[in-house]
């Protein structure tokens, strides 16, 4: 792993290296899941040398994976708490430097040097911190909203994804003892039809947590192994111990994967393979959970969460039940002013249409009310991409029976009517 060292270079790894004379850790072009191990080793050497200040230089970075950068952010946070002064240099390449700023990696790496970004992404949940139950719920809800706008999913998979993210983030608040909560980032991959997520914290790690209930556990890898077993928990008062076990089943039942890094233990599980690795002297102070979930039609939440293979039917509520179903009638409600996509482009229209399709597919017997209160204007392209294509896809009878628009400005009424009329005319022309 180490290539060479000399008077100026204390150590050089495949993803980063420490230069002694200027007390700087330089990252190479790609930051991946192995980078945290190299970074921790470099910072440990820096501390052995008595450094009180370190510069972390990302100038040469060209590609970054969230499961690589989030544990680095957490490690930097721990170094600052320990009294080290950390300075950060962002990537030299314009688009990568902008990425660091817009998804808040720059801010979390060095809050005094860089401002927090309010950027929102169509396909991503940018990195955010959650420190309490309210912030956790908001993070999970926003993650699910990103998914509903970008990918067409069966209801069971929606339930499985939300269940997993809820459980993993809840573990941070209830088990990690992290003073700063956790970080979460997620991405939808439309072309690949999959979802990636990363949750990281600066807490005590799984071994220290699990030892409260299992004092004989010796290694972090043993503790991770216990944590992914159904019904195993440090204390039943704080949960039933199915969070990581269920999340592992949700990810692997979809053909995806789950990876856990805590202390000096790393575990990765796919549908066909389990990889366990002890990291010897390298220790990550905290826990990292990252996973991939593939979009598959045959996913069953009941099978995924049937830990004892009893064939029991498991009914999981999801965000569609709790946020979009009206309390007083069997009907769905979509409030347009709460949508963050905007109303001026075909892309935003396509995302809202995808979301409406997901809502209707999850509750096929429920009509959907689309509330336009507070929306003064939309573009013609948005109207066509959203309502024109929705009408065409559903057909006239289903559309008029199940889609109800209300509180529309006259201008919006005209634009939607025109979009539907044009799509209907186009369909008739193509038929004949």
C-alpha positions as CSV (number, residue, x, y, z in Angstrom):
1,X,0.0,0.0,0.0
2,X,2.8,2.4,0.9
3,X,5.0,3.3,-2.1
4,X,7.9,5.2,-0.6
5,X,9.0,7.8,1.9
6,X,11.9,10.2,2.1
7,X,12.9,13.3,4.1
8,X,10.0,15.4,2.8
9,X,7.4,12.7,2.4
10,X,6.5,10.8,5.6
11,X,4.3,8.4,3.7
12,X,2.6,8.0,0.4
13,X,-0.5,5.9,-0.2
14,X,-2.6,5.2,-3.2
15,X,-5.1,8.0,-2.4
16,X,-3.2,10.5,-0.3
17,X,0.2,11.4,1.1
18,X,1.8,13.6,3.8
19,X,4.5,16.1,3.0
20,X,6.5,16.8,6.2
21,X,8.0,20.2,5.4
22,X,4.7,22.0,4.9
23,X,2.6,19.8,7.1
24,X,0.1,19.1,4.3
25,X,-1.9,16.0,3.4
26,X,-2.4,15.9,-0.3
27,X,-5.2,13.8,-1.9
28,X,-4.7,12.2,-5.3
29,X,-7.3,12.5,-8.1
30,X,-9.8,9.9,-6.8
31,X,-11.4,9.8,-3.3
32,X,-13.1,6.4,-2.7
33,X,-14.0,4.1,0.2
34,X,-10.3,3.3,0.8
35,X,-9.3,6.9,1.2
36,X,-10.4,7.1,4.8
37,X,-7.9,4.4,5.9
38,X,-5.1,6.2,4.2
39,X,-6.2,9.6,5.6
40,X,-6.4,8.2,9.2
41,X,-2.9,6.8,8.8
42,X,-1.6,10.1,7.6
43,X,-3.2,12.1,10.4
44,X,-1.9,9.6,13.0
45,X,1.7,10.2,11.7
46,X,1.1,13.9,11.8
47,X,0.1,13.7,15.4
48,X,3.1,11.5,16.2
49,X,5.3,14.3,14.7
50,X,3.7,16.7,17.1
51,X,1.9,18.8,14.5
52,X,-0.7,21.3,15.9
53,X,-1.8,22.4,12.5
54,X,-2.5,20.5,9.3
55,X,-3.5,21.5,5.8
56,X,-5.7,19.1,3.8
57,X,-5.2,19.8,0.1
58,X,-7.8,18.5,-2.4
59,X,-6.3,20.5,-5.3
60,X,-5.7,17.5,-7.5
61,X,-9.0,15.8,-6.8
62,X,-11.0,15.0,-9.9
63,X,-13.5,12.4,-8.7
64,X,-15.2,11.9,-5.3
65,X,-17.5,9.2,-4.0
66,X,-19.8,10.1,-1.0
67,X,-18.7,7.0,0.9
68,X,-15.2,8.3,0.6
69,X,-15.6,11.9,1.6
70,X,-18.2,11.7,4.4
71,X,-16.0,9.6,6.8
72,X,-13.1,12.1,6.0
73,X,-15.4,14.9,7.1
74,X,-16.2,13.0,10.3
75,X,-12.5,12.4,11.0
76,X,-11.7,16.0,10.4
77,X,-14.4,16.9,12.9
78,X,-12.8,14.6,15.5
79,X,-9.4,16.1,14.9
80,X,-10.7,19.6,15.5
81,X,-12.4,18.4,18.7
82,X,-9.0,17.0,19.8
83,X,-7.4,20.5,19.4
84,X,-5.8,20.2,15.9
85,X,-6.1,23.3,13.6
86,X,-7.2,22.1,10.2
87,X,-7.1,24.2,7.0
88,X,-8.6,23.1,3.7
89,X,-7.7,23.7,0.1
90,X,-10.5,22.9,-2.4
91,X,-10.0,21.2,-5.8
92,X,-8.4,23.2,-8.5
93,X,-10.8,22.0,-11.2
94,X,-13.8,24.3,-11.4
95,X,-16.6,21.8,-11.5
96,X,-15.2,19.7,-8.7
97,X,-14.6,22.8,-6.6
98,X,-18.2,23.9,-7.2
99,X,-19.3,20.4,-6.2
100,X,-17.5,20.6,-2.9
101,X,-19.3,23.8,-2.2
102,X,-22.7,23.0,-3.5
103,X,-23.2,19.7,-1.7
104,X,-21.7,21.2,1.5
105,X,-18.5,19.0,1.7
106,X,-16.5,22.3,1.9
107,X,-18.7,23.7,4.7
108,X,-18.5,20.5,6.8
109,X,-14.8,20.2,6.2
110,X,-14.1,23.7,7.4
111,X,-17.2,25.8,8.6
112,X,-15.0,28.9,9.3
113,X,-13.6,29.0,5.8
114,X,-16.6,28.1,3.7
115,X,-20.3,29.1,3.8
116,X,-23.1,26.6,4.0
117,X,-24.8,26.1,0.6
118,X,-28.6,26.3,0.2
119,X,-28.3,24.5,-3.2
120,X,-30.8,21.8,-4.0
121,X,-30.3,19.1,-6.5
122,X,-32.9,17.3,-8.6
123,X,-31.4,13.9,-8.2
124,X,-29.5,14.2,-4.9
125,X,-29.9,14.8,-1.3
126,X,-27.0,17.0,-0.5
127,X,-24.9,16.3,2.6
128,X,-26.8,17.4,5.7
129,X,-26.5,17.0,9.5
130,X,-29.2,15.7,11.7
131,X,-28.9,16.0,15.5
132,X,-32.4,15.3,16.7
133,X,-35.6,13.4,15.8
134,X,-37.1,16.4,13.9
135,X,-34.0,16.9,11.8
136,X,-33.8,13.1,11.2
137,X,-37.4,13.0,10.0
138,X,-36.9,16.0,7.7
139,X,-33.8,14.4,6.2
140,X,-35.6,11.1,5.5
141,X,-38.7,12.9,4.1
142,X,-36.5,14.9,1.7
143,X,-34.6,11.8,0.7
144,X,-37.8,10.0,-0.1
145,X,-39.1,13.1,-2.1
146,X,-36.0,13.0,-4.2
147,X,-36.6,9.3,-5.0
148,X,-40.3,9.8,-5.7
149,X,-39.5,12.6,-8.2
150,X,-36.8,10.7,-10.1
151,X,-37.6,7.0,-10.1
152,X,-40.8,4.9,-10.7
153,X,-40.9,2.4,-7.9
154,X,-43.3,-0.3,-6.6
155,X,-44.9,0.5,-3.3
156,X,-43.1,-2.3,-1.4
157,X,-39.7,-0.9,-2.5
158,X,-40.7,2.6,-1.4
159,X,-41.6,1.1,2.0
160,X,-38.3,-0.8,2.2
161,X,-36.1,2.2,1.3
162,X,-37.8,4.5,3.8
163,X,-37.7,1.8,6.5
164,X,-34.0,1.3,6.1
165,X,-33.0,4.9,6.1
166,X,-35.2,5.6,9.1
167,X,-33.6,2.7,11.0
168,X,-30.0,3.6,10.1
169,X,-30.4,7.3,11.0
170,X,-32.2,6.4,14.1
171,X,-29.3,4.2,15.2
172,X,-27.1,7.3,15.1
173,X,-29.3,9.2,17.5
174,X,-30.0,6.3,19.9
175,X,-26.8,4.3,19.9
176,X,-23.8,6.2,18.7
177,X,-23.5,8.8,21.5
178,X,-22.3,11.2,18.8
179,X,-22.3,14.7,20.1
180,X,-22.8,16.2,16.7
181,X,-25.4,13.7,15.4
182,X,-24.8,12.2,11.9
183,X,-24.3,13.1,8.3
184,X,-26.4,11.8,5.4
185,X,-26.1,12.0,1.7
186,X,-28.1,10.1,-1.0
187,X,-28.1,9.9,-4.8
188,X,-30.6,8.5,-7.4
189,X,-29.0,6.9,-10.5
190,X,-31.8,7.2,-13.1
191,X,-29.9,5.4,-15.9
192,X,-28.7,2.6,-13.7
193,X,-32.0,2.4,-11.8
194,X,-30.5,2.4,-8.4
195,X,-30.2,4.4,-5.2
196,X,-27.1,5.0,-3.2
197,X,-26.9,6.4,0.4
198,X,-24.3,7.1,3.0
199,X,-24.8,7.8,6.8
200,X,-21.8,8.6,8.9
201,X,-21.2,9.7,12.5
202,X,-18.4,10.6,14.9
203,X,-19.7,8.4,17.8
204,X,-18.3,5.7,19.9
205,X,-18.6,2.9,17.3
206,X,-20.6,-0.3,17.2
207,X,-18.3,-2.3,19.6
208,X,-18.6,0.2,22.5
209,X,-22.4,0.3,22.0
210,X,-22.9,-3.4,21.7
211,X,-20.7,-4.2,24.7
212,X,-23.5,-2.8,26.9
213,X,-25.5,-5.8,26.2
214,X,-22.7,-8.2,25.2
215,X,-19.7,-7.5,27.4
216,X,-17.7,-10.5,26.0
217,X,-17.4,-9.0,22.5
218,X,-13.8,-8.5,21.7
219,X,-13.4,-7.0,18.3
220,X,-15.3,-4.4,16.2
221,X,-15.8,-7.0,13.5
222,X,-17.4,-9.3,16.0
223,X,-19.7,-6.5,17.1
224,X,-20.7,-5.6,13.5
225,X,-21.5,-9.3,13.0
226,X,-23.8,-9.3,16.0
227,X,-25.4,-6.0,15.0
228,X,-26.6,-7.3,11.7
229,X,-28.4,-10.3,13.4
230,X,-32.1,-10.0,13.8
231,X,-33.3,-9.2,17.4
232,X,-29.8,-8.4,18.7
233,X,-29.6,-5.1,20.5
234,X,-27.5,-3.5,23.3
235,X,-30.7,-2.6,25.2
236,X,-34.3,-3.6,24.3
237,X,-35.4,-0.2,25.8
238,X,-33.9,1.5,22.7
239,X,-35.2,-0.8,20.0
240,X,-35.7,-4.4,18.9
241,X,-32.3,-4.8,17.2
242,X,-33.7,-5.3,13.7
243,X,-32.5,-2.0,12.1
244,X,-29.2,-3.1,10.5
245,X,-30.5,-6.7,10.0
246,X,-33.5,-5.4,8.1
247,X,-31.5,-2.8,6.2
248,X,-29.1,-5.6,5.1
249,X,-32.0,-7.7,3.9
250,X,-33.7,-4.7,2.1
251,X,-30.5,-3.9,0.2
252,X,-29.5,-7.4,-0.7
253,X,-33.0,-8.6,-1.6
254,X,-33.0,-5.8,-4.2
255,X,-29.7,-7.1,-5.6
256,X,-27.8,-4.2,-3.9
257,X,-25.3,-4.1,-1.1
258,X,-24.7,-2.8,2.4
259,X,-21.3,-1.8,3.8
260,X,-20.4,-1.0,7.4
261,X,-17.2,0.6,8.7
262,X,-16.8,1.0,12.5
263,X,-13.6,1.3,14.5
264,X,-11.2,-1.1,12.8
265,X,-13.8,-3.4,11.3
266,X,-15.3,-3.3,7.8
267,X,-18.1,-5.6,6.5
268,X,-19.6,-5.6,3.1
269,X,-22.6,-7.8,2.1
270,X,-24.1,-8.4,-1.3
271,X,-26.7,-10.9,-2.5
272,X,-24.0,-13.5,-3.1
273,X,-20.9,-12.5,-1.0
274,X,-19.9,-11.3,2.4
275,X,-16.5,-9.7,2.9
276,X,-15.1,-9.2,6.4
277,X,-11.9,-7.3,7.1
278,X,-10.1,-6.2,10.2
279,X,-8.1,-3.0,9.7
280,X,-5.2,-3.7,12.1
281,X,-3.9,-0.4,13.5
282,X,-6.2,1.8,11.5
283,X,-9.3,2.8,13.4
284,X,-12.2,4.9,12.2
285,X,-13.7,6.8,15.2
286,X,-17.3,6.5,14.4
287,X,-19.6,4.4,12.2
288,X,-20.2,4.5,8.4
289,X,-23.1,2.8,6.8
290,X,-23.5,2.9,3.0
291,X,-25.6,1.0,0.7
292,X,-27.1,0.5,-2.8
293,X,-30.7,-0.4,-3.5
294,X,-31.6,-1.6,-7.0
295,X,-35.1,-1.0,-8.5
296,X,-36.6,-4.4,-8.9
297,X,-40.3,-5.2,-9.5
298,X,-40.4,-8.4,-7.5
299,X,-39.2,-6.8,-4.2
300,X,-41.4,-7.9,-1.2
301,X,-41.2,-5.9,2.1
302,X,-42.9,-8.8,3.8
303,X,-40.1,-11.3,2.8
304,X,-37.4,-8.8,3.5
305,X,-38.5,-8.2,7.0
306,X,-39.7,-11.7,7.8
307,X,-36.6,-12.5,9.9
308,X,-37.8,-15.8,11.1
309,X,-39.2,-17.0,7.7
310,X,-42.7,-17.5,9.2
311,X,-44.4,-16.3,6.0
312,X,-46.1,-13.4,8.0
313,X,-47.6,-10.5,6.1
314,X,-45.7,-7.3,7.0
315,X,-47.5,-4.1,6.2
316,X,-45.2,-1.1,6.3
317,X,-46.4,2.4,6.3
318,X,-44.4,4.8,4.1
319,X,-44.3,8.5,3.3
320,X,-47.2,8.2,0.9
321,X,-49.4,6.9,3.7
322,X,-48.3,9.4,6.3
323,X,-47.7,12.6,4.2
324,X,-49.9,12.4,1.1
325,X,-53.0,10.5,2.2
326,X,-55.8,12.8,3.4
327,X,-57.0,12.2,6.9
328,X,-60.7,12.6,6.3
329,X,-61.2,10.6,3.1
330,X,-59.6,8.0,0.9
331,X,-57.8,10.5,-1.3
332,X,-54.2,11.7,-2.0
333,X,-53.2,15.3,-1.8
334,X,-50.3,17.0,-3.5
335,X,-49.7,20.6,-2.5
336,X,-47.7,22.2,-5.3
337,X,-46.3,25.1,-3.3
338,X,-44.4,22.5,-1.2
339,X,-42.6,21.1,-4.2
340,X,-39.0,22.3,-4.7
341,X,-38.6,21.5,-8.3
342,X,-39.9,24.8,-9.7
343,X,-42.5,25.2,-12.4
344,X,-40.6,26.5,-15.3
345,X,-39.0,23.6,-17.2
346,X,-39.7,20.3,-18.8
347,X,-37.4,18.6,-16.3
348,X,-39.3,19.8,-13.3
349,X,-42.6,18.8,-15.0
350,X,-41.3,15.4,-15.7
351,X,-40.2,15.0,-12.0
352,X,-43.7,16.0,-10.7
353,X,-45.3,13.6,-13.2
354,X,-43.1,10.8,-11.9
355,X,-44.0,11.6,-8.4
356,X,-47.7,11.7,-9.1
357,X,-47.4,8.3,-10.9
358,X,-45.7,6.9,-7.8
359,X,-48.4,8.2,-5.5
360,X,-51.2,6.8,-7.7
361,X,-49.5,3.4,-8.2
362,X,-49.1,3.1,-4.4
363,X,-52.8,3.9,-3.9
364,X,-54.5,2.7,-7.1
365,X,-58.0,3.1,-5.7
366,X,-57.4,6.7,-4.4
367,X,-58.0,9.8,-6.5
368,X,-55.4,12.5,-6.2
369,X,-56.1,16.2,-5.5
370,X,-53.5,18.6,-6.9
371,X,-53.7,21.8,-5.0
372,X,-52.3,24.8,-6.9
373,X,-52.8,27.4,-4.1
374,X,-50.1,30.0,-4.2
375,X,-48.8,29.1,-7.6
376,X,-49.2,32.2,-9.9
377,X,-47.8,30.9,-13.1
378,X,-46.2,27.9,-14.8
379,X,-44.4,27.5,-18.1
380,X,-46.0,25.9,-21.1
381,X,-43.3,23.3,-21.2
382,X,-43.9,22.4,-17.6
383,X,-47.7,22.2,-18.2
384,X,-47.1,19.8,-21.2
385,X,-44.5,17.6,-19.5
386,X,-46.6,17.3,-16.3
387,X,-50.3,17.4,-17.1
388,X,-50.3,16.9,-20.9
389,X,-48.2,13.7,-20.7
390,X,-50.0,12.5,-17.5
391,X,-53.4,12.8,-19.4
392,X,-52.0,10.9,-22.3
393,X,-50.4,8.2,-20.1
394,X,-53.5,7.6,-18.0
395,X,-56.1,8.0,-20.7
396,X,-59.1,10.3,-20.6
397,X,-61.4,8.1,-18.4
398,X,-58.8,7.4,-15.7
399,X,-57.5,10.9,-15.7
400,X,-61.0,12.5,-15.3
401,X,-61.9,9.9,-12.6
402,X,-58.8,10.1,-10.5
403,X,-57.0,13.5,-11.1
404,X,-58.6,16.6,-9.5
405,X,-57.0,20.0,-9.9
406,X,-58.1,22.8,-7.5
407,X,-57.4,26.4,-6.6
408,X,-55.8,27.2,-10.0
409,X,-55.2,30.7,-11.3
410,X,-57.0,31.3,-14.7
411,X,-53.7,31.5,-16.5
412,X,-52.7,28.0,-15.2
413,X,-56.1,26.6,-16.1
414,X,-55.6,27.8,-19.7
415,X,-52.1,26.4,-19.9
416,X,-53.1,23.0,-18.6
417,X,-56.1,22.8,-20.8
418,X,-54.0,23.7,-23.8
419,X,-51.4,21.2,-23.0
420,X,-54.0,18.4,-22.6
421,X,-55.7,19.4,-25.8
422,X,-52.5,19.4,-27.8
423,X,-51.5,16.0,-26.5
424,X,-54.9,14.6,-27.2
425,X,-54.8,16.1,-30.7
426,X,-51.4,14.6,-31.3
427,X,-52.6,11.2,-30.1
428,X,-55.5,11.3,-32.5
429,X,-53.3,12.3,-35.4
430,X,-50.9,9.4,-34.7
431,X,-53.8,7.0,-34.6
432,X,-55.1,8.0,-38.0
